[in-house]
Amino acid sequence: MRIYSDNNRKELVSVICNQCKKKLKVENGIVKEGCFCGNSQFGYFSNKDGMKYLFDLCEECYDKMTAGFAIPVEEEEAKELL
Ligand SMILES: [Zn+2]
């Protein structure tokens, strides 16, 4: 989950892993360690039409989650580094 300085989401203050509650390092509004940001909006053909879902995972929890996949996560080299 992400905590912002105000309701306008102006400055990111804190990021907490939804799985293990680890507080990730945030400096000047920037996450300074590995973080998976889940962000999905379901559409008309789902049972969650119109709902948006947000969550964050620390790198360790991301690795645990994806290790359980039947088909591995696709990997490719990023063209723009974060
Ligand atoms: Zn975690």
PDB file of the backbone (N, CA, C, O) and the ligand in Angstrom, with CONECT records:
HET     ZN  A 101       1
ATOM      1  N   MET A   1       0.835  -1.182   0.000  1.00  0.00           N
ATOM      2  CA  MET A   1       0.000   0.000   0.000  1.00  0.00           C
ATOM      3  C   MET A   1       0.877   1.241   0.000  1.00  0.00           C
ATOM      4  O   MET A   1       2.021   1.227   0.454  1.00  0.00           O
ATOM      5  N   ARG A   2       0.308   2.297  -0.517  1.00  0.00           N
ATOM      6  CA  ARG A   2       1.055   3.543  -0.623  1.00  0.00           C
ATOM      7  C   ARG A   2       0.388   4.618   0.214  1.00  0.00           C
ATOM      8  O   ARG A   2      -0.832   4.781   0.198  1.00  0.00           O
ATOM      9  N   ILE A   3       1.212   5.340   0.939  1.00  0.00           N
ATOM     10  CA  ILE A   3       0.717   6.434   1.759  1.00  0.00           C
ATOM     11  C   ILE A   3       1.292   7.737   1.193  1.00  0.00           C
ATOM     12  O   ILE A   3       2.500   7.885   1.010  1.00  0.00           O
ATOM     13  N   TYR A   4       0.398   8.650   0.931  1.00  0.00           N
ATOM     14  CA  TYR A   4       0.801   9.933   0.366  1.00  0.00           C
ATOM     15  C   TYR A   4       0.647  11.041   1.400  1.00  0.00           C
ATOM     16  O   TYR A   4      -0.047  10.888   2.405  1.00  0.00           O
ATOM     17  N   SER A   5       1.316  12.167   1.127  1.00  0.00           N
ATOM     18  CA  SER A   5       1.293  13.285   2.068  1.00  0.00           C
ATOM     19  C   SER A   5      -0.095  13.893   2.193  1.00  0.00           C
ATOM     20  O   SER A   5      -0.436  14.461   3.231  1.00  0.00           O
ATOM     21  N   ASP A   6      -0.903  13.774   1.132  1.00  0.00           N
ATOM     22  CA  ASP A   6      -2.264  14.308   1.204  1.00  0.00           C
ATOM     23  C   ASP A   6      -3.163  13.544   0.228  1.00  0.00           C
ATOM     24  O   ASP A   6      -2.703  12.645  -0.475  1.00  0.00           O
ATOM     25  N   ASN A   7      -4.416  13.899   0.193  1.00  0.00           N
ATOM     26  CA  ASN A   7      -5.383  13.181  -0.645  1.00  0.00           C
ATOM     27  C   ASN A   7      -5.148  13.364  -2.145  1.00  0.00           C
ATOM     28  O   ASN A   7      -5.663  12.588  -2.950  1.00  0.00           O
ATOM     29  N   ASN A   8      -4.383  14.370  -2.522  1.00  0.00           N
ATOM     30  CA  ASN A   8      -4.105  14.604  -3.940  1.00  0.00           C
ATOM     31  C   ASN A   8      -2.947  13.743  -4.442  1.00  0.00           C
ATOM     32  O   ASN A   8      -2.546  13.845  -5.602  1.00  0.00           O
ATOM     33  N   ARG A   9      -2.415  12.895  -3.563  1.00  0.00           N
ATOM     34  CA  ARG A   9      -1.311  11.994  -3.910  1.00  0.00           C
ATOM     35  C   ARG A   9      -0.122  12.765  -4.473  1.00  0.00           C
ATOM     36  O   ARG A   9       0.532  12.341  -5.426  1.00  0.00           O
ATOM     37  N   LYS A  10       0.130  13.904  -3.851  1.00  0.00           N
ATOM     38  CA  LYS A  10       1.202  14.780  -4.323  1.00  0.00           C
ATOM     39  C   LYS A  10       2.572  14.157  -4.080  1.00  0.00           C
ATOM     40  O   LYS A  10       3.377  14.031  -5.003  1.00  0.00           O
ATOM     41  N   GLU A  11       2.831  13.771  -2.844  1.00  0.00           N
ATOM     42  CA  GLU A  11       4.143  13.201  -2.537  1.00  0.00           C
ATOM     43  C   GLU A  11       3.989  11.852  -1.840  1.00  0.00           C
ATOM     44  O   GLU A  11       3.261  11.710  -0.857  1.00  0.00           O
ATOM     45  N   LEU A  12       4.705  10.863  -2.390  1.00  0.00           N
ATOM     46  CA  LEU A  12       4.703   9.531  -1.796  1.00  0.00           C
ATOM     47  C   LEU A  12       5.516   9.563  -0.507  1.00  0.00           C
ATOM     48  O   LEU A  12       6.678   9.969  -0.504  1.00  0.00           O
ATOM     49  N   VAL A  13       4.903   9.136   0.575  1.00  0.00           N
ATOM     50  CA  VAL A  13       5.560   9.179   1.875  1.00  0.00           C
ATOM     51  C   VAL A  13       6.059   7.796   2.279  1.00  0.00           C
ATOM     52  O   VAL A  13       7.153   7.654   2.827  1.00  0.00           O
ATOM     53  N   SER A  14       5.245   6.782   2.002  1.00  0.00           N
ATOM     54  CA  SER A  14       5.575   5.452   2.485  1.00  0.00           C
ATOM     55  C   SER A  14       4.975   4.377   1.582  1.00  0.00           C
ATOM     56  O   SER A  14       3.886   4.548   1.034  1.00  0.00           O
ATOM     57  N   VAL A  15       5.707   3.258   1.434  1.00  0.00           N
ATOM     58  CA  VAL A  15       5.194   2.096   0.702  1.00  0.00           C
ATOM     59  C   VAL A  15       5.357   0.889   1.616  1.00  0.00           C
ATOM     60  O   VAL A  15       6.452   0.619   2.109  1.00  0.00           O
ATOM     61  N   ILE A  16       4.276   0.173   1.837  1.00  0.00           N
ATOM     62  CA  ILE A  16       4.294  -0.998   2.712  1.00  0.00           C
ATOM     63  C   ILE A  16       3.867  -2.209   1.896  1.00  0.00           C
ATOM     64  O   ILE A  16       2.852  -2.170   1.201  1.00  0.00           O
ATOM     65  N   CYS A  17       4.651  -3.296   1.982  1.00  0.00           N
ATOM     66  CA  CYS A  17       4.320  -4.525   1.273  1.00  0.00           C
ATOM     67  C   CYS A  17       2.989  -5.068   1.793  1.00  0.00           C
ATOM     68  O   CYS A  17       2.829  -5.286   2.994  1.00  0.00           O
ATOM     69  N   ASN A  18       2.044  -5.282   0.892  1.00  0.00           N
ATOM     70  CA  ASN A  18       0.732  -5.787   1.301  1.00  0.00           C
ATOM     71  C   ASN A  18       0.803  -7.210   1.862  1.00  0.00           C
ATOM     72  O   ASN A  18      -0.045  -7.603   2.663  1.00  0.00           O
ATOM     73  N   GLN A  19       1.811  -7.982   1.444  1.00  0.00           N
ATOM     74  CA  GLN A  19       1.909  -9.369   1.883  1.00  0.00           C
ATOM     75  C   GLN A  19       2.508  -9.504   3.285  1.00  0.00           C
ATOM     76  O   GLN A  19       1.944 -10.190   4.138  1.00  0.00           O
ATOM     77  N   CYS A  20       3.654  -8.848   3.526  1.00  0.00           N
ATOM     78  CA  CYS A  20       4.385  -9.065   4.795  1.00  0.00           C
ATOM     79  C   CYS A  20       4.491  -7.820   5.670  1.00  0.00           C
ATOM     80  O   CYS A  20       5.071  -7.874   6.754  1.00  0.00           O
ATOM     81  N   LYS A  21       3.943  -6.709   5.213  1.00  0.00           N
ATOM     82  CA  LYS A  21       3.947  -5.446   5.945  1.00  0.00           C
ATOM     83  C   LYS A  21       5.325  -4.807   6.064  1.00  0.00           C
ATOM     84  O   LYS A  21       5.511  -3.895   6.869  1.00  0.00           O
ATOM     85  N   LYS A  22       6.289  -5.268   5.280  1.00  0.00           N
ATOM     86  CA  LYS A  22       7.611  -4.640   5.307  1.00  0.00           C
ATOM     87  C   LYS A  22       7.489  -3.215   4.774  1.00  0.00           C
ATOM     88  O   LYS A  22       6.853  -2.965   3.750  1.00  0.00           O
ATOM     89  N   LYS A  23       8.116  -2.292   5.495  1.00  0.00           N
ATOM     90  CA  LYS A  23       8.118  -0.904   5.053  1.00  0.00           C
ATOM     91  C   LYS A  23       9.291  -0.702   4.112  1.00  0.00           C
ATOM     92  O   LYS A  23      10.445  -0.881   4.501  1.00  0.00           O
ATOM     93  N   LEU A  24       8.999  -0.329   2.879  1.00  0.00           N
ATOM     94  CA  LEU A  24      10.058  -0.146   1.891  1.00  0.00           C
ATOM     95  C   LEU A  24      10.681   1.236   2.033  1.00  0.00           C
ATOM     96  O   LEU A  24      10.060   2.187   2.508  1.00  0.00           O
ATOM     97  N   LYS A  25      11.941   1.301   1.597  1.00  0.00           N
ATOM     98  CA  LYS A  25      12.677   2.556   1.724  1.00  0.00           C
ATOM     99  C   LYS A  25      12.174   3.566   0.693  1.00  0.00           C
ATOM    100  O   LYS A  25      12.208   3.305  -0.509  1.00  0.00           O
ATOM    101  N   VAL A  26      11.710   4.718   1.171  1.00  0.00           N
ATOM    102  CA  VAL A  26      11.239   5.793   0.295  1.00  0.00           C
ATOM    103  C   VAL A  26      11.995   7.068   0.667  1.00  0.00           C
ATOM    104  O   VAL A  26      12.018   7.482   1.826  1.00  0.00           O
ATOM    105  N   GLU A  27      12.605   7.671  -0.337  1.00  0.00           N
ATOM    106  CA  GLU A  27      13.317   8.935  -0.117  1.00  0.00           C
ATOM    107  C   GLU A  27      12.845   9.956  -1.138  1.00  0.00           C
ATOM    108  O   GLU A  27      12.844   9.691  -2.340  1.00  0.00           O
ATOM    109  N   ASN A  28      12.450  11.107  -0.661  1.00  0.00           N
ATOM    110  CA  ASN A  28      11.972  12.193  -1.534  1.00  0.00           C
ATOM    111  C   ASN A  28      10.898  11.720  -2.514  1.00  0.00           C
ATOM    112  O   ASN A  28      10.884  12.112  -3.681  1.00  0.00           O
ATOM    113  N   GLY A  29      10.022  10.888  -2.025  1.00  0.00           N
ATOM    114  CA  GLY A  29       8.901  10.440  -2.853  1.00  0.00           C
ATOM    115  C   GLY A  29       9.240   9.333  -3.830  1.00  0.00           C
ATOM    116  O   GLY A  29       8.414   8.972  -4.669  1.00  0.00           O
ATOM    117  N   ILE A  30      10.463   8.780  -3.731  1.00  0.00           N
ATOM    118  CA  ILE A  30      10.887   7.732  -4.663  1.00  0.00           C
ATOM    119  C   ILE A  30      11.191   6.452  -3.887  1.00  0.00           C
ATOM    120  O   ILE A  30      11.885   6.478  -2.871  1.00  0.00           O
ATOM    121  N   VAL A  31      10.655   5.324  -4.385  1.00  0.00           N
ATOM    122  CA  VAL A  31      10.919   4.027  -3.750  1.00  0.00           C
ATOM    123  C   VAL A  31      12.348   3.624  -4.068  1.00  0.00           C
ATOM    124  O   VAL A  31      12.737   3.555  -5.234  1.00  0.00           O
ATOM    125  N   LYS A  32      13.134   3.356  -3.020  1.00  0.00           N
ATOM    126  CA  LYS A  32      14.566   3.105  -3.201  1.00  0.00           C
ATOM    127  C   LYS A  32      14.949   1.638  -3.046  1.00  0.00           C
ATOM    128  O   LYS A  32      16.108   1.321  -2.776  1.00  0.00           O
ATOM    129  N   GLU A  33      13.985   0.749  -3.217  1.00  0.00           N
ATOM    130  CA  GLU A  33      14.327  -0.671  -3.241  1.00  0.00           C
ATOM    131  C   GLU A  33      13.300  -1.411  -4.099  1.00  0.00           C
ATOM    132  O   GLU A  33      12.291  -0.840  -4.513  1.00  0.00           O
ATOM    133  N   GLY A  34      13.574  -2.680  -4.356  1.00  0.00           N
ATOM    134  CA  GLY A  34      12.718  -3.446  -5.249  1.00  0.00           C
ATOM    135  C   GLY A  34      11.277  -3.471  -4.787  1.00  0.00           C
ATOM    136  O   GLY A  34      10.994  -3.741  -3.620  1.00  0.00           O
ATOM    137  N   CYS A  35      10.370  -3.191  -5.700  1.00  0.00           N
ATOM    138  CA  CYS A  35       8.948  -3.126  -5.363  1.00  0.00           C
ATOM    139  C   CYS A  35       8.124  -3.505  -6.584  1.00  0.00           C
ATOM    140  O   CYS A  35       8.366  -3.015  -7.688  1.00  0.00           O
ATOM    141  N   PHE A  36       7.152  -4.380  -6.376  1.00  0.00           N
ATOM    142  CA  PHE A  36       6.208  -4.701  -7.440  1.00  0.00           C
ATOM    143  C   PHE A  36       4.928  -3.940  -7.160  1.00  0.00           C
ATOM    144  O   PHE A  36       4.322  -4.101  -6.101  1.00  0.00           O
ATOM    145  N   CYS A  37       4.521  -3.121  -8.096  1.00  0.00           N
ATOM    146  CA  CYS A  37       3.302  -2.332  -7.940  1.00  0.00           C
ATOM    147  C   CYS A  37       2.186  -2.979  -8.752  1.00  0.00           C
ATOM    148  O   CYS A  37       2.179  -2.894  -9.980  1.00  0.00           O
ATOM    149  N   GLY A  38       1.250  -3.622  -8.072  1.00  0.00           N
ATOM    150  CA  GLY A  38       0.091  -4.203  -8.738  1.00  0.00           C
ATOM    151  C   GLY A  38      -0.954  -3.119  -8.944  1.00  0.00           C
ATOM    152  O   GLY A  38      -1.330  -2.412  -8.009  1.00  0.00           O
ATOM    153  N   ASN A  39      -1.415  -2.997 -10.176  1.00  0.00           N
ATOM    154  CA  ASN A  39      -2.367  -1.938 -10.495  1.00  0.00           C
ATOM    155  C   ASN A  39      -3.250  -2.452 -11.630  1.00  0.00           C
ATOM    156  O   ASN A  39      -2.816  -2.518 -12.780  1.00  0.00           O
ATOM    157  N   SER A  40      -4.471  -2.809 -11.308  1.00  0.00           N
ATOM    158  CA  SER A  40      -5.335  -3.374 -12.331  1.00  0.00           C
ATOM    159  C   SER A  40      -6.759  -2.847 -12.217  1.00  0.00           C
ATOM    160  O   SER A  40      -7.333  -2.744 -11.133  1.00  0.00           O
ATOM    161  N   GLN A  41      -7.288  -2.526 -13.356  1.00  0.00           N
ATOM    162  CA  GLN A  41      -8.685  -2.122 -13.399  1.00  0.00           C
ATOM    163  C   GLN A  41      -9.427  -3.163 -14.212  1.00  0.00           C
ATOM    164  O   GLN A  41      -9.105  -3.410 -15.374  1.00  0.00           O
ATOM    165  N   PHE A  42     -10.422  -3.769 -13.590  1.00  0.00           N
ATOM    166  CA  PHE A  42     -11.170  -4.820 -14.271  1.00  0.00           C
ATOM    167  C   PHE A  42     -12.242  -4.203 -15.151  1.00  0.00           C
ATOM    168  O   PHE A  42     -12.795  -3.146 -14.848  1.00  0.00           O
ATOM    169  N   GLY A  43     -12.511  -4.877 -16.226  1.00  0.00           N
ATOM    170  CA  GLY A  43     -13.451  -4.340 -17.200  1.00  0.00           C
ATOM    171  C   GLY A  43     -14.817  -5.002 -17.173  1.00  0.00           C
ATOM    172  O   GLY A  43     -15.155  -5.757 -16.262  1.00  0.00           O
ATOM    173  N   TYR A  44     -15.571  -4.699 -18.180  1.00  0.00           N
ATOM    174  CA  TYR A  44     -16.972  -5.087 -18.285  1.00  0.00           C
ATOM    175  C   TYR A  44     -17.194  -6.591 -18.186  1.00  0.00           C
ATOM    176  O   TYR A  44     -18.193  -7.035 -17.619  1.00  0.00           O
ATOM    177  N   PHE A  45     -16.272  -7.376 -18.732  1.00  0.00           N
ATOM    178  CA  PHE A  45     -16.482  -8.823 -18.783  1.00  0.00           C
ATOM    179  C   PHE A  45     -16.021  -9.548 -17.524  1.00  0.00           C
ATOM    180  O   PHE A  45     -15.958 -10.777 -17.504  1.00  0.00           O
ATOM    181  N   SER A  46     -15.707  -8.819 -16.504  1.00  0.00           N
ATOM    182  CA  SER A  46     -15.302  -9.430 -15.240  1.00  0.00           C
ATOM    183  C   SER A  46     -16.429  -9.269 -14.220  1.00  0.00           C
ATOM    184  O   SER A  46     -17.435  -8.608 -14.474  1.00  0.00           O
ATOM    185  N   ASN A  47     -16.228  -9.890 -13.068  1.00  0.00           N
ATOM    186  CA  ASN A  47     -17.173  -9.701 -11.961  1.00  0.00           C
ATOM    187  C   ASN A  47     -16.817  -8.479 -11.124  1.00  0.00           C
ATOM    188  O   ASN A  47     -17.493  -8.168 -10.144  1.00  0.00           O
ATOM    189  N   LYS A  48     -15.747  -7.790 -11.520  1.00  0.00           N
ATOM    190  CA  LYS A  48     -15.285  -6.621 -10.765  1.00  0.00           C
ATOM    191  C   LYS A  48     -15.350  -5.366 -11.638  1.00  0.00           C
ATOM    192  O   LYS A  48     -14.539  -4.451 -11.493  1.00  0.00           O
ATOM    193  N   ASP A  49     -16.296  -5.343 -12.514  1.00  0.00           N
ATOM    194  CA  ASP A  49     -16.404  -4.244 -13.474  1.00  0.00           C
ATOM    195  C   ASP A  49     -16.357  -2.885 -12.789  1.00  0.00           C
ATOM    196  O   ASP A  49     -17.100  -2.610 -11.847  1.00  0.00           O
ATOM    197  N   GLY A  50     -15.467  -2.055 -13.289  1.00  0.00           N
ATOM    198  CA  GLY A  50     -15.379  -0.690 -12.776  1.00  0.00           C
ATOM    199  C   GLY A  50     -14.552  -0.547 -11.522  1.00  0.00           C
ATOM    200  O   GLY A  50     -14.397   0.560 -11.005  1.00  0.00           O
ATOM    201  N   MET A  51     -14.014  -1.654 -11.020  1.00  0.00           N
ATOM    202  CA  MET A  51     -13.217  -1.568  -9.796  1.00  0.00           C
ATOM    203  C   MET A  51     -11.731  -1.555 -10.139  1.00  0.00           C
ATOM    204  O   MET A  51     -11.281  -2.204 -11.083  1.00  0.00           O
ATOM    205  N   LYS A  52     -10.996  -0.802  -9.351  1.00  0.00           N
ATOM    206  CA  LYS A  52      -9.554  -0.695  -9.541  1.00  0.00           C
ATOM    207  C   LYS A  52      -8.883  -1.288  -8.308  1.00  0.00           C
ATOM    208  O   LYS A  52      -9.320  -1.056  -7.181  1.00  0.00           O
ATOM    209  N   TYR A  53      -7.830  -2.047  -8.527  1.00  0.00           N
ATOM    210  CA  TYR A  53      -7.135  -2.718  -7.428  1.00  0.00           C
ATOM    211  C   TYR A  53      -5.666  -2.342  -7.439  1.00  0.00           C
ATOM    212  O   TYR A  53      -4.996  -2.413  -8.469  1.00  0.00           O
ATOM    213  N   LEU A  54      -5.182  -1.942  -6.283  1.00  0.00           N
ATOM    214  CA  LEU A  54      -3.794  -1.512  -6.145  1.00  0.00           C
ATOM    215  C   LEU A  54      -3.145  -2.256  -4.989  1.00  0.00           C
ATOM    216  O   LEU A  54      -3.744  -2.395  -3.922  1.00  0.00           O
ATOM    217  N   PHE A  55      -1.931  -2.732  -5.193  1.00  0.00           N
ATOM    218  CA  PHE A  55      -1.173  -3.293  -4.084  1.00  0.00           C
ATOM    219  C   PHE A  55       0.314  -3.240  -4.407  1.00  0.00           C
ATOM    220  O   PHE A  55       0.710  -3.095  -5.563  1.00  0.00           O
ATOM    221  N   ASP A  56       1.125  -3.360  -3.368  1.00  0.00           N
ATOM    222  CA  ASP A  56       2.577  -3.367  -3.541  1.00  0.00           C
ATOM    223  C   ASP A  56       3.154  -4.587  -2.852  1.00  0.00           C
ATOM    224  O   ASP A  56       2.688  -5.005  -1.792  1.00  0.00           O
ATOM    225  N   LEU A  57       4.175  -5.147  -3.474  1.00  0.00           N
ATOM    226  CA  LEU A  57       4.902  -6.256  -2.867  1.00  0.00           C
ATOM    227  C   LEU A  57       6.378  -5.923  -2.804  1.00  0.00           C
ATOM    228  O   LEU A  57       6.928  -5.335  -3.736  1.00  0.00           O
ATOM    229  N   CYS A  58       7.030  -6.302  -1.696  1.00  0.00           N
ATOM    230  CA  CYS A  58       8.485  -6.172  -1.633  1.00  0.00           C
ATOM    231  C   CYS A  58       9.079  -7.222  -2.581  1.00  0.00           C
ATOM    232  O   CYS A  58       8.378  -8.128  -3.032  1.00  0.00           O
ATOM    233  N   GLU A  59      10.343  -7.092  -2.868  1.00  0.00           N
ATOM    234  CA  GLU A  59      10.953  -7.990  -3.856  1.00  0.00           C
ATOM    235  C   GLU A  59      10.893  -9.449  -3.402  1.00  0.00           C
ATOM    236  O   GLU A  59      10.691 -10.348  -4.218  1.00  0.00           O
ATOM    237  N   GLU A  60      11.070  -9.679  -2.108  1.00  0.00           N
ATOM    238  CA  GLU A  60      11.044 -11.048  -1.577  1.00  0.00           C
ATOM    239  C   GLU A  60       9.660 -11.678  -1.763  1.00  0.00           C
ATOM    240  O   GLU A  60       9.552 -12.836  -2.165  1.00  0.00           O
ATOM    241  N   CYS A  61       8.614 -10.920  -1.471  1.00  0.00           N
ATOM    242  CA  CYS A  61       7.251 -11.450  -1.618  1.00  0.00           C
ATOM    243  C   CYS A  61       6.899 -11.618  -3.096  1.00  0.00           C
ATOM    244  O   CYS A  61       6.171 -12.541  -3.460  1.00  0.00           O
ATOM    245  N   TYR A  62       7.406 -10.742  -3.933  1.00  0.00           N
ATOM    246  CA  TYR A  62       7.206 -10.895  -5.377  1.00  0.00           C
ATOM    247  C   TYR A  62       7.819 -12.210  -5.850  1.00  0.00           C
ATOM    248  O   TYR A  62       7.207 -12.955  -6.615  1.00  0.00           O
ATOM    249  N   ASP A  63       9.049 -12.485  -5.380  1.00  0.00           N
ATOM    250  CA  ASP A  63       9.725 -13.724  -5.777  1.00  0.00           C
ATOM    251  C   ASP A  63       8.951 -14.948  -5.299  1.00  0.00           C
ATOM    252  O   ASP A  63       8.831 -15.932  -6.029  1.00  0.00           O
ATOM    253  N   LYS A  64       8.423 -14.890  -4.069  1.00  0.00           N
ATOM    254  CA  LYS A  64       7.637 -16.017  -3.535  1.00  0.00           C
ATOM    255  C   LYS A  64       6.368 -16.225  -4.348  1.00  0.00           C
ATOM    256  O   LYS A  64       6.001 -17.358  -4.659  1.00  0.00           O
ATOM    257  N   MET A  65       5.696 -15.123  -4.693  1.00  0.00           N
ATOM    258  CA  MET A  65       4.440 -15.224  -5.446  1.00  0.00           C
ATOM    259  C   MET A  65       4.701 -15.812  -6.827  1.00  0.00           C
ATOM    260  O   MET A  65       4.007 -16.738  -7.247  1.00  0.00           O
ATOM    261  N   THR A  66       5.678 -15.293  -7.523  1.00  0.00           N
ATOM    262  CA  THR A  66       5.915 -15.735  -8.893  1.00  0.00           C
ATOM    263  C   THR A  66       6.519 -17.135  -8.935  1.00  0.00           C
ATOM    264  O   THR A  66       6.388 -17.829  -9.943  1.00  0.00           O
ATOM    265  N   ALA A  67       7.177 -17.560  -7.858  1.00  0.00           N
ATOM    266  CA  ALA A  67       7.732 -18.919  -7.806  1.00  0.00           C
ATOM    267  C   ALA A  67       6.621 -19.961  -7.888  1.00  0.00           C
ATOM    268  O   ALA A  67       6.868 -21.100  -8.286  1.00  0.00           O
ATOM    269  N   GLY A  68       5.399 -19.583  -7.513  1.00  0.00           N
ATOM    270  CA  GLY A  68       4.270 -20.506  -7.542  1.00  0.00           C
ATOM    271  C   GLY A  68       3.550 -20.553  -8.884  1.00  0.00           C
ATOM    272  O   GLY A  68       2.605 -21.324  -9.052  1.00  0.00           O
ATOM    273  N   PHE A  69       3.981 -19.745  -9.831  1.00  0.00           N
ATOM    274  CA  PHE A  69       3.329 -19.725 -11.145  1.00  0.00           C
ATOM    275  C   PHE A  69       3.610 -21.011 -11.908  1.00  0.00           C
ATOM    276  O   PHE A  69       4.725 -21.529 -11.857  1.00  0.00           O
ATOM    277  N   ALA A  70       2.611 -21.531 -12.614  1.00  0.00           N
ATOM    278  CA  ALA A  70       2.812 -22.708 -13.463  1.00  0.00           C
ATOM    279  C   ALA A  70       3.648 -22.350 -14.688  1.00  0.00           C
ATOM    280  O   ALA A  70       4.435 -23.158 -15.181  1.00  0.00           O
ATOM    281  N   ILE A  71       3.462 -21.141 -15.160  1.00  0.00           N
ATOM    282  CA  ILE A  71       4.249 -20.628 -16.297  1.00  0.00           C
ATOM    283  C   ILE A  71       5.091 -19.474 -15.766  1.00  0.00           C
ATOM    284  O   ILE A  71       4.554 -18.536 -15.177  1.00  0.00           O
ATOM    285  N   PRO A  72       6.394 -19.533 -15.965  1.00  0.00           N
ATOM    286  CA  PRO A  72       7.252 -18.483 -15.409  1.00  0.00           C
ATOM    287  C   PRO A  72       6.919 -17.097 -15.961  1.00  0.00           C
ATOM    288  O   PRO A  72       6.392 -16.955 -17.064  1.00  0.00           O
ATOM    289  N   VAL A  73       7.239 -16.099 -15.173  1.00  0.00           N
ATOM    290  CA  VAL A  73       7.080 -14.709 -15.600  1.00  0.00           C
ATOM    291  C   VAL A  73       7.961 -14.471 -16.823  1.00  0.00           C
ATOM    292  O   VAL A  73       9.090 -14.957 -16.887  1.00  0.00           O
ATOM    293  N   GLU A  74       7.444 -13.731 -17.778  1.00  0.00           N
ATOM    294  CA  GLU A  74       8.271 -13.381 -18.941  1.00  0.00           C
ATOM    295  C   GLU A  74       9.277 -12.317 -18.526  1.00  0.00           C
ATOM    296  O   GLU A  74       8.953 -11.379 -17.798  1.00  0.00           O
ATOM    297  N   GLU A  75      10.483 -12.483 -18.999  1.00  0.00           N
ATOM    298  CA  GLU A  75      11.539 -11.525 -18.660  1.00  0.00           C
ATOM    299  C   GLU A  75      12.135 -10.956 -19.933  1.00  0.00           C
ATOM    300  O   GLU A  75      12.345 -11.667 -20.916  1.00  0.00           O
ATOM    301  N   GLU A  76      12.398  -9.689 -19.897  1.00  0.00           N
ATOM    302  CA  GLU A  76      13.154  -9.073 -20.988  1.00  0.00           C
ATOM    303  C   GLU A  76      13.909  -7.882 -20.427  1.00  0.00           C
ATOM    304  O   GLU A  76      13.537  -7.322 -19.396  1.00  0.00           O
ATOM    305  N   GLU A  77      14.942  -7.516 -21.099  1.00  0.00           N
ATOM    306  CA  GLU A  77      15.763  -6.407 -20.631  1.00  0.00           C
ATOM    307  C   GLU A  77      14.993  -5.102 -20.817  1.00  0.00           C
ATOM    308  O   GLU A  77      14.432  -4.843 -21.882  1.00  0.00           O
ATOM    309  N   ALA A  78      14.978  -4.282 -19.757  1.00  0.00           N
ATOM    310  CA  ALA A  78      14.269  -3.006 -19.827  1.00  0.00           C
ATOM    311  C   ALA A  78      15.063  -2.022 -20.690  1.00  0.00           C
ATOM    312  O   ALA A  78      16.283  -1.901 -20.575  1.00  0.00           O
ATOM    313  N   LYS A  79      14.333  -1.335 -21.547  1.00  0.00           N
ATOM    314  CA  LYS A  79      15.007  -0.343 -22.404  1.00  0.00           C
ATOM    315  C   LYS A  79      15.238   0.951 -21.660  1.00  0.00           C
ATOM    316  O   LYS A  79      16.207   1.666 -21.918  1.00  0.00           O
ATOM    317  N   GLU A  80      14.333   1.252 -20.724  1.00  0.00           N
ATOM    318  CA  GLU A  80      14.506   2.443 -19.893  1.00  0.00           C
ATOM    319  C   GLU A  80      14.681   1.985 -18.466  1.00  0.00           C
ATOM    320  O   GLU A  80      13.823   1.290 -17.921  1.00  0.00           O
ATOM    321  N   LEU A  81      15.786   2.370 -17.859  1.00  0.00           N
ATOM    322  CA  LEU A  81      16.037   1.959 -16.479  1.00  0.00           C
ATOM    323  C   LEU A  81      15.338   2.903 -15.530  1.00  0.00           C
ATOM    324  O   LEU A  81      15.280   4.112 -15.757  1.00  0.00           O
ATOM    325  N   LEU A  82      14.797   2.319 -14.439  1.00  0.00           N
ATOM    326  CA  LEU A  82      14.094   3.132 -13.435  1.00  0.00           C
ATOM    327  C   LEU A  82      15.081   3.763 -12.483  1.00  0.00           C
ATOM    328  O   LEU A  82      14.682   4.483 -11.568  1.00  0.00           O
TER     329      LEU A  82
HETATM  330 ZN    ZN A 101       6.817  -8.447   1.491  1.00  0.00          ZN2+
END
